[in-house]
């Protein structure tokens, strides 16, 4: 299994300015993310930055980085530019790890990459885990995904899916019925490079615009997304100053 990890990083953030360079015990956050990704089986790990300041900080810590345009409308566009800059072929595989997840599990990165090795019928891959809290099922900020028998995504939604018609307001998967638990989508993605280069040119879908979920564009245009279901919920990422404080407390430093 051969793949490249790409970490998109941009300085603009409304809730946490200069987020990629946020300090976590003396190391910028995006570097912490890359250090975790380097523990995976990836052949290389590269930060796709929109600022020379990010590239310079990565170089200071020995992390590979490429400078991309500042005007990309989405992370997918930034990754597509990075693929071209790195000379990746259409047959290559990349895994997109968000630059605000310094506790990302390297094994999860490998699992998402492996989905594309095992599923030649799929253009993309991603991950999910079982929801345990009924409140999460009804939380629109928790994105849900439903799968078919081969663990291919059927739909992503902010609404509670699947809906238990005859068990309203209940955690039906905890009632001993044997029914499967709903799944929370985890935002790490694998791409075949040829598809990633085409993706920004695909017209946005009405469902994507309704749900504000970019992955629905993939399904709308008839492409398949393989989903790895992990047993453990990944550590939360960093969106706010409060999240950053929490990560600083959780981050385990190596012994001196």
C-alpha positions as CSV (number, residue, x, y, z in Angstrom):
1,X,0.0,0.0,0.0
2,X,1.6,3.3,-1.2
3,X,0.0,6.7,-0.5
4,X,0.8,10.3,0.4
5,X,-0.7,12.2,3.3
6,X,-1.6,15.8,2.4
7,X,-2.5,18.3,5.1
8,X,-4.2,21.5,3.9
9,X,-3.4,24.5,6.1
10,X,-4.6,28.1,5.7
11,X,-4.0,31.0,8.1
12,X,-7.5,32.5,7.8
13,X,-9.9,31.2,10.5
14,X,-12.7,33.2,12.0
15,X,-12.8,31.4,15.3
16,X,-9.1,30.8,15.8
17,X,-6.8,33.2,13.8
18,X,-3.5,31.7,12.5
19,X,-4.7,28.3,13.6
20,X,-2.1,26.2,11.8
21,X,0.7,28.0,13.7
22,X,-1.1,27.8,17.1
23,X,1.5,26.7,19.7
24,X,1.2,23.3,21.3
25,X,4.1,23.0,23.8
26,X,6.6,24.8,21.5
27,X,5.5,23.3,18.2
28,X,3.0,24.7,15.7
29,X,-0.2,22.7,15.5
30,X,0.1,21.8,11.8
31,X,3.6,20.4,12.6
32,X,2.1,18.3,15.4
33,X,-0.5,16.9,12.9
34,X,2.3,16.1,10.4
35,X,4.3,14.4,13.1
36,X,1.3,12.1,13.8
37,X,0.9,11.4,10.1
38,X,4.5,10.4,9.8
39,X,3.8,7.5,12.1
40,X,1.4,6.1,9.5
41,X,2.4,3.9,6.6
42,X,2.4,6.8,4.2
43,X,5.4,7.1,1.8
44,X,5.5,10.8,2.5
45,X,3.6,13.5,4.4
46,X,3.3,17.0,2.9
47,X,1.6,20.2,4.2
48,X,-0.3,22.1,1.5
49,X,-0.1,25.7,2.8
50,X,-1.5,29.0,1.7
51,X,1.3,31.0,3.5
52,X,5.0,31.2,3.4
53,X,4.9,31.5,7.2
54,X,3.5,28.0,7.4
55,X,6.0,26.6,4.9
56,X,8.9,28.2,6.9
57,X,7.7,26.8,10.2
58,X,7.3,23.3,8.7
59,X,10.9,23.6,7.3
60,X,12.1,24.5,10.8
61,X,10.8,21.2,12.1
62,X,11.8,19.1,9.1
63,X,8.3,18.8,7.7
64,X,7.8,18.9,3.9
65,X,5.4,21.6,2.6
66,X,4.3,23.1,-0.6
67,X,3.0,26.7,-1.1
68,X,-0.5,26.8,-2.8
69,X,-2.7,29.7,-3.8
70,X,-4.6,31.7,-1.3
71,X,-7.9,31.9,-3.2
72,X,-8.9,28.3,-3.2
73,X,-12.6,27.9,-2.3
74,X,-12.1,24.6,-0.5
75,X,-9.5,22.2,0.8
76,X,-10.1,19.9,-2.1
77,X,-9.0,22.6,-4.5
78,X,-5.9,23.1,-2.5
79,X,-5.1,19.4,-2.4
80,X,-5.6,19.2,-6.2
81,X,-3.0,21.9,-6.7
82,X,-0.6,20.2,-4.3
83,X,-0.9,16.9,-6.2
84,X,0.1,18.7,-9.4
85,X,3.0,20.4,-7.6
86,X,4.2,17.1,-6.2
87,X,4.0,15.3,-9.6
88,X,1.6,12.7,-8.4
89,X,0.0,10.5,-11.1
90,X,-3.7,9.9,-11.5
91,X,-3.3,6.4,-10.2
92,X,-1.7,7.5,-7.0
93,X,-3.6,7.7,-3.6
94,X,-3.6,10.6,-1.1
95,X,-5.2,10.8,2.3
96,X,-6.4,14.3,3.4
97,X,-5.7,14.8,7.1
98,X,-7.1,18.1,8.5
99,X,-4.5,20.5,9.9
100,X,-6.4,20.9,13.1
101,X,-6.2,17.3,14.4
102,X,-2.9,17.0,16.3
103,X,-4.1,13.8,18.0
104,X,-5.1,12.0,14.7
105,X,-4.5,8.2,15.0
106,X,-2.0,7.0,12.4
107,X,-3.8,3.6,12.3
108,X,-6.9,5.4,11.1
109,X,-5.0,7.1,8.3
110,X,-3.8,3.7,7.2
111,X,-7.3,2.2,7.3
112,X,-8.7,5.0,5.1
113,X,-5.9,4.5,2.6
114,X,-6.4,0.7,2.6
115,X,-10.1,1.2,1.7
116,X,-9.0,2.5,-1.8
117,X,-6.6,-0.5,-2.2
118,X,-9.4,-2.9,-1.4
119,X,-12.2,-1.1,-3.2
120,X,-11.2,-0.3,-6.8
121,X,-14.8,0.6,-7.5
122,X,-14.6,3.6,-5.2
123,X,-13.1,7.1,-6.0
124,X,-12.9,8.1,-2.4
125,X,-12.8,6.7,1.1
126,X,-13.5,8.0,4.6
127,X,-14.3,6.8,8.1
128,X,-17.1,6.6,10.7
129,X,-17.8,5.3,14.1
130,X,-20.9,4.3,16.0
131,X,-22.8,7.0,17.9
132,X,-23.4,6.2,21.5
133,X,-25.3,9.3,22.7
134,X,-28.9,9.9,21.5
135,X,-28.1,13.7,21.7
136,X,-25.4,13.3,19.1
137,X,-27.8,11.6,16.7
138,X,-30.0,14.7,16.8
139,X,-27.2,17.3,16.8
140,X,-26.9,18.9,13.3
141,X,-23.2,19.6,14.0
142,X,-22.6,15.8,14.1
143,X,-22.6,14.5,10.5
144,X,-24.2,11.1,10.1
145,X,-23.6,8.5,7.3
146,X,-25.6,5.5,6.3
147,X,-23.9,2.6,4.5
148,X,-24.8,-0.3,2.2
149,X,-23.9,-4.0,2.7
150,X,-20.3,-3.4,1.4
151,X,-19.8,-0.3,3.6
152,X,-20.2,2.1,0.8
153,X,-21.8,5.5,1.7
154,X,-25.4,5.8,0.7
155,X,-25.9,9.3,2.2
156,X,-24.5,11.9,4.6
157,X,-26.7,14.2,6.6
158,X,-26.9,16.5,9.5
159,X,-30.3,15.0,10.3
160,X,-30.8,11.9,12.4
161,X,-30.3,9.0,9.9
162,X,-31.4,6.3,9.9
163,X,-34.7,7.3,11.6
164,X,-36.4,4.7,13.8
165,X,-40.0,5.2,12.9
166,X,-41.4,2.9,15.6
167,X,-38.9,3.9,18.3
168,X,-39.0,7.7,18.4
169,X,-36.8,9.4,21.0
170,X,-35.0,6.1,21.9
171,X,-31.5,4.9,21.4
172,X,-32.9,1.9,19.5
173,X,-29.5,0.3,19.1
174,X,-29.2,0.0,22.9
175,X,-32.5,-1.8,23.3
176,X,-31.3,-5.3,22.6
177,X,-33.0,-5.3,19.2
178,X,-29.8,-6.1,17.4
179,X,-30.3,-3.1,15.1
180,X,-27.1,-1.4,14.0
181,X,-26.0,1.9,15.7
182,X,-26.1,5.1,13.7
183,X,-22.7,6.2,12.4
184,X,-20.9,9.5,12.9
185,X,-18.8,10.6,10.0
186,X,-15.1,11.3,10.6
187,X,-13.6,13.9,8.4
188,X,-10.5,12.1,7.1
189,X,-10.6,11.4,3.3
190,X,-8.8,9.2,0.9
191,X,-8.7,10.1,-2.8
192,X,-7.5,8.7,-6.1
193,X,-5.5,11.5,-7.5
194,X,-7.2,11.4,-10.9
195,X,-10.6,11.9,-9.2
196,X,-9.3,14.6,-6.8
197,X,-8.1,16.7,-9.8
198,X,-11.5,16.4,-11.4
199,X,-13.5,17.0,-8.3
200,X,-13.2,20.9,-8.1
201,X,-14.7,21.1,-11.6
202,X,-17.8,19.0,-10.7
203,X,-20.9,21.3,-10.3
204,X,-22.1,21.6,-6.7
205,X,-25.1,19.5,-6.1
206,X,-28.4,20.8,-4.6
207,X,-28.1,18.3,-1.7
208,X,-24.6,19.6,-1.0
209,X,-26.0,23.2,-0.8
210,X,-28.8,22.1,1.4
211,X,-26.7,20.1,3.9
212,X,-23.5,22.1,3.5
213,X,-21.6,18.8,3.0
214,X,-19.1,18.7,0.2
215,X,-19.0,14.9,0.1
216,X,-22.6,14.9,-1.2
217,X,-21.3,16.3,-4.5
218,X,-19.4,13.0,-4.9
219,X,-22.5,10.9,-4.5
220,X,-24.6,13.2,-6.6
221,X,-22.4,12.7,-9.6
222,X,-22.4,8.9,-9.2
223,X,-19.0,8.3,-7.6
224,X,-18.6,5.9,-4.7
225,X,-17.1,6.5,-1.2
226,X,-15.8,3.5,0.8
227,X,-16.2,3.9,4.5
228,X,-14.0,2.4,7.2
229,X,-15.9,1.9,10.5
230,X,-13.6,2.3,13.4
231,X,-14.4,1.0,16.9
232,X,-13.1,4.1,18.7
233,X,-14.2,7.7,18.3
234,X,-11.2,9.8,17.2
235,X,-9.9,12.6,19.4
236,X,-11.7,15.9,18.7
237,X,-9.9,18.6,16.6
238,X,-9.3,22.2,17.2
239,X,-11.9,24.9,16.2
240,X,-11.9,27.4,19.0
241,X,-9.5,28.8,21.6
242,X,-11.2,26.5,24.2
243,X,-10.4,23.5,22.0
244,X,-6.8,24.5,21.8
245,X,-6.6,24.8,25.6
246,X,-8.1,21.3,25.9
247,X,-5.6,19.8,23.4
248,X,-2.7,21.4,25.2
249,X,-3.8,19.6,28.4
250,X,-4.3,16.3,26.6
251,X,-1.1,16.3,24.6
252,X,1.4,13.8,25.9
253,X,5.0,15.0,25.6
254,X,7.8,12.5,25.2
255,X,9.9,11.9,28.3
256,X,13.2,13.9,28.5
